[in-house]
Amino acid sequence: MSRAPAIVALVAALALSPPAPAVTAHGSVTASVGSGFDSNPTRTVGTEASADGYLGLTASGQGRLTLGDSQQLSGRYDIGLRKYLQTAPEDLAVQQAELEWSMQVGRALLGADGSGKWRVARSGIRDYADAIAELFFDWAFAKELSARLAAGARGYVYPPDGDYSHAGPQAAVSARWQPSRRHLVTLRLFGALPYYRGKARLVEATEDLSGVGRRDRQMGAQLSYALRGPVALQVGYAFVRVDSNSYGEASERHRLWGAAGIKLPLRLFASVQAAWQLLRYPDGIFFSESLLLLDDESQSSAGLKLAWAATERIDLEVRYAAYWIALPKVHDPSDSAVEVAGSTWWRHTGHLAVTFRW
């Protein structure tokens, strides 16, 4: 029996079947090497801090995989290394990874994303790991207006004090309004219910713990505005409130920030950014100040950056930044009824680097 009819039918079926979705890939890599000055590498409160110089390396890679007309997979990886010249215990490595998948279905965008950050230093005093995983749903009401609903979980590990490690659900709803190409307004409301490994602290004493696990409730809002043009501008305000069944852990945080960037003659680019933060602890503060000084992003700050494009792929950069916190009153460890006046913590950094792009 001849196989010719079967072969003809197979060829016809392949010819009539829909083509496989097109797959395209895009990616980029950036690396920066340089040295700098840190006025307070140990993040010491008071006047006993000693300055030090350092060598630094940062690198970032990002990529996007487009699967046909409706699906997209994107990822990013960042790493930063810092080696101090004299303060070896503060040598630092920070890594962060992000991954997101999304699928367009009409006006809706469905997806999932996850991120993880890991900070480790020789001293181990401020090491931590932070991971977030979420599902999200976007809906475009119009070309100018869209909204997103996201829900997931967060896990945080703090080796210096395991009682502050926690995990729990979180959710957020946000709206994005872009009346024109140059203007963008974003509003975000969010909440979380972290469950801590440690026990709740009793009201009567700082050292006595209840037999109940610590439970917090976090709620917040953020409003921001961005302007595109010859001068890029971004301003915003955020408020976060934390209620806790552990005495001394409730807090309120107000944060105002702004950033601006402009292209200058001679292939120069300048940018400035500043953030002001107000912290309030209704019961006073009991936990270690190391938690407040953990990340530069959690402090008030002001910074300036000037970059010169030596070639299309190489930039020379100089940066300066100042960080500070008005520390609230703390309780005397020897007598919980006695409060010690807070102080202001300062840190200054300067950095000179060469950046390469591929």
Summary of the structure (lengths in Angstrom):
residues: 358
radius of gyration: 25.2
end to end distance: 59.8
largest distance: 100.3
contacts: 1022
relative contact order: 0.11
helix: 7%
strand: 67%
